[in-house]
């Protein structure tokens, strides 16, 4: 999957704060993502994040999950 730094990913399930939009801060074996609603940052394994992605927003355009 083509996820890049500073992409906004929309997840299938919402964060407990109610937001489902996350900013990608780090890519590698783990993703560091930041909730766009409350600012909470988490590190999650790549396979977990890629499975949970619904859409990717890149520069205002929506890129569908492949």
Secondary structure, 3 states (H helix, E strand, C coil): CCCCCCCEEEECCCCCCCCCEEEEEECCCEEEEEECCCCCEEEEEHHHHHHHEEEEEECCEEEECC
